[in-house]
Amino acid sequence: MNKIRRPAVAGQFYPAEAPRLRRLVEQYLEEAAENGNLPRAIIAPHAGYVYSGPIAGSAYARLRSGREKMRRVLLLGPAHRVPVRGLAASSADAFATPLGEVPLDRDAIDRLLQLPQVHLQDAAHAPEHGLEVHLPFLQIVLADFHLVPLVVGEVAPAAVAEVLAQFTGDPHTLIVVSSDLSHYQDYDRACHLDRQTSNAIEHLRPLAAGQACGRHAINGLLHLAREQGWQAQTIDLRNSGDTAGPRHQVVGYGAYLFWD
């Protein structure tokens, strides 16, 4: 019998009804531009869709040309609920959303488990929204694909880059890093801080604490990008004050693309 990781935040961060969820994601994708080449990696936010969905849509719309090409997604994001050291993999066979089940690439995960920084920790995945909210976007934008989900805790950038490098020779693998930016600043301050963060990402410079909740995964991607000679581009930069929230205390969201 297959082991399925069930949705933890359906009905909270995004609609639990499949038709409504599909319409909402498709709306975000339609509102976004989709010009440009297919990226090797993206960074996109993970808040409730009403807040960050339009910004995530800006990144995912650029993947439409890879609908049939991308067969595996390496999805990394921060640990919000359960402490993690290194990178936590899942023992599940599939992750479920209201749109259906996404099979995990068990062979790829088993290979990663040979690395000392990767270990099984299902407890880190069970309540985690940071990866889950990306799945409906991936299910709609891509055709058949397998998932390699990793919750990233305290870990050196080089250790994350070593994990990512296992897949850089495969043009059919997409890297997705899940992260929001500044948290709970006033609107003007958040805009200033997030512009600085975006500038650092575009120049492949490591992020410091407080710049992004997913900075450990981001810094690993930036380390890999420097090694591989990749380039990064900001394609959307907004915050909750631009989408659905008040402006006295906002959370920042950015969408970024990486090319080789």
C-alpha positions in Angstrom: 0.0 0.0 0.0 1.3 3.4 -0.9 2.2 5.9 1.8 0.6 9.3 1.1 1.4 12.6 2.7 -2.0 14.3 3.0 -2.5 18.1 2.7 -1.9 20.0 5.9 -3.1 23.5 4.9 -5.8 22.9 2.2 -8.7 25.2 3.1 -6.3 27.5 5.0 -3.5 28.7 2.7 -5.4 27.7 -0.5 -8.9 26.4 -1.4 -9.7 22.8 -0.5 -12.1 22.3 -3.4 -10.4 21.2 -6.5 -12.4 23.2 -9.1 -12.0 26.4 -7.1 -8.3 25.8 -6.5 -7.7 25.1 -10.2 -9.5 28.3 -11.2 -7.5 30.4 -8.8 -4.1 29.1 -9.8 -5.0 29.5 -13.5 -6.1 33.0 -12.8 -2.7 33.8 -11.2 -0.9 32.2 -14.2 -3.0 34.2 -16.7 -2.3 37.5 -15.0 1.5 36.8 -15.3 3.8 37.3 -18.2 5.3 34.1 -19.6 8.0 35.4 -22.0 11.5 34.2 -21.9 13.5 31.0 -21.8 12.8 28.1 -19.6 14.7 28.5 -16.3 16.8 25.8 -14.6 15.6 27.0 -11.1 13.1 29.4 -9.5 12.5 31.0 -6.2 8.9 31.6 -5.3 6.9 32.5 -2.1 4.8 30.2 0.1 2.2 32.3 2.0 -1.5 32.0 1.7 -2.5 32.4 -1.9 -4.5 35.6 -1.3 -1.2 37.2 -0.2 1.5 35.6 -2.3 -0.3 33.7 -5.1 0.1 36.5 -7.7 3.9 36.6 -7.1 4.2 32.8 -7.3 2.2 32.9 -10.5 4.8 35.2 -12.0 7.4 32.5 -11.6 5.3 29.5 -12.5 4.0 31.1 -15.7 7.6 31.0 -17.0 7.5 27.2 -16.8 4.7 26.7 -19.3 7.1 26.0 -22.1 8.6 23.2 -20.1 5.3 21.4 -19.5 6.4 18.2 -21.2 10.1 18.7 -20.6 10.3 18.9 -16.9 9.9 15.4 -15.5 11.3 15.9 -12.0 11.0 18.7 -9.5 13.5 19.2 -6.6 11.5 21.3 -4.1 13.3 22.8 -1.1 11.9 25.1 1.6 12.4 26.1 5.2 11.2 24.3 8.4 8.4 26.3 10.0 7.0 23.8 12.5 9.6 21.1 13.3 13.3 21.8 13.9 15.6 20.3 11.2 19.3 19.9 10.9 20.6 19.5 7.4 17.9 18.4 4.8 14.9 16.3 5.7 13.6 13.9 3.1 10.2 12.1 3.2 9.5 8.4 3.2 6.2 8.9 1.4 5.4 7.5 -2.0 3.3 10.6 -3.0 2.2 14.0 -1.7 -1.5 14.7 -2.1 -3.4 18.0 -2.8 -7.0 18.6 -3.8 -5.8 18.2 -7.4 -4.5 14.7 -6.9 -1.3 12.9 -5.9 2.2 13.8 -6.9 4.5 10.7 -6.9 7.9 11.0 -5.2 11.0 10.0 -7.0 12.0 7.3 -4.5 15.2 6.3 -6.4 16.5 9.9 -6.4 15.6 10.3 -2.7 17.4 7.0 -1.9 20.5 8.3 -3.7 20.4 11.6 -1.7 20.1 9.7 1.5 23.6 8.5 0.9 24.8 12.1 1.6 25.5 12.8 5.3 23.5 16.0 5.3 20.2 14.3 4.1 18.1 12.2 6.4 14.5 10.9 6.6 12.3 13.1 8.9 8.6 12.6 8.1 7.6 14.7 11.1 9.1 17.8 9.4 7.0 17.3 6.3 3.6 16.4 7.9 2.6 20.0 9.0 4.8 22.0 6.6 3.1 24.5 4.4 6.2 25.9 2.7 6.5 23.0 0.2 2.8 22.1 0.0 1.5 25.4 -1.4 3.8 25.0 -4.4 2.3 21.7 -5.5 -1.0 23.0 -7.1 1.0 25.4 -9.2 3.3 22.5 -10.3 0.4 20.2 -11.0 -1.3 22.7 -13.3 1.9 24.0 -15.1 3.7 20.7 -15.6 2.5 17.4 -17.1 3.7 14.2 -15.5 6.5 14.7 -13.0 8.0 13.2 -9.9 8.8 15.2 -6.8 11.9 15.3 -4.5 10.8 17.3 -1.5 13.3 18.5 1.1 12.8 20.6 4.2 16.0 22.6 4.8 17.2 23.5 8.3 20.5 24.7 9.6 23.0 23.7 6.9 26.0 25.1 5.1 25.4 26.5 1.6 28.0 24.1 0.1 26.1 21.1 1.6 22.8 22.3 -0.1 24.7 22.9 -3.3 26.0 19.4 -3.2 22.5 18.1 -3.1 21.4 20.3 -6.0 24.5 19.4 -8.0 23.3 15.7 -8.2 20.7 16.9 -10.7 22.3 19.7 -12.7 23.3 17.3 -15.5 19.7 16.5 -16.1 17.8 19.1 -18.2 14.5 17.5 -17.2 14.9 18.4 -13.6 13.6 21.8 -12.2 14.8 23.2 -8.9 12.2 25.2 -6.9 13.2 27.0 -3.7 10.3 28.2 -1.5 10.8 31.4 0.5 9.2 34.6 1.6 11.4 37.7 2.1 11.3 40.3 5.0 8.7 39.7 7.7 6.5 42.2 9.7 8.1 45.5 8.6 6.2 48.5 7.7 5.6 48.9 3.9 8.3 51.3 3.1 10.9 49.5 5.2 10.0 46.2 3.6 10.3 47.6 0.1 13.8 48.9 0.9 14.9 45.6 2.5 13.5 43.4 -0.2 15.1 45.4 -3.0 18.4 44.8 -1.2 17.7 41.1 -1.0 16.8 41.0 -4.7 20.0 42.8 -5.6 22.0 40.2 -3.6 20.2 37.3 -5.3 20.8 38.8 -8.8 24.5 39.1 -8.0 24.6 35.6 -6.4 25.6 37.0 -3.0 24.6 35.0 0.2 21.7 36.3 2.2 21.9 37.1 5.9 19.5 36.2 8.7 16.2 38.2 8.4 16.4 38.7 4.6 14.4 35.5 3.7 12.9 32.7 5.8 14.2 30.2 3.2 17.8 31.7 3.2 19.5 28.3 3.9 18.0 26.8 0.7 18.5 30.1 -1.2 22.1 30.3 -0.2 22.7 26.8 -1.4 21.1 27.6 -4.7 23.3 30.8 -5.0 26.4 28.7 -4.2 25.5 26.3 -7.0 24.7 29.1 -9.4 28.2 30.6 -8.8 29.8 27.2 -9.4 27.7 26.6 -12.5 28.0 30.1 -14.0 24.2 30.6 -13.8 22.5 34.0 -13.9 19.6 35.2 -11.8 16.8 37.7 -12.5 14.1 39.2 -10.4 10.7 39.1 -12.2 8.4 40.1 -9.4 8.8 41.9 -6.1 5.8 42.8 -4.0 4.5 42.3 -0.5 1.3 41.6 1.4 0.6 45.3 1.4 0.4 45.2 -2.4 -1.9 42.2 -2.5 -4.3 41.7 0.4 -3.0 43.0 3.7 -2.5 46.2 5.6 0.7 48.2 5.2 1.8 48.8 8.7 3.1 45.2 9.0 3.9 43.3 5.8 5.6 40.2 4.5 7.8 40.4 1.4 7.5 38.1 -1.7 9.8 37.8 -4.7 9.9 35.6 -7.8 13.3 34.8 -9.3 14.5 32.8 -12.3 17.9 31.2 -12.8 19.4 30.2 -16.2 22.5 28.4 -17.2 
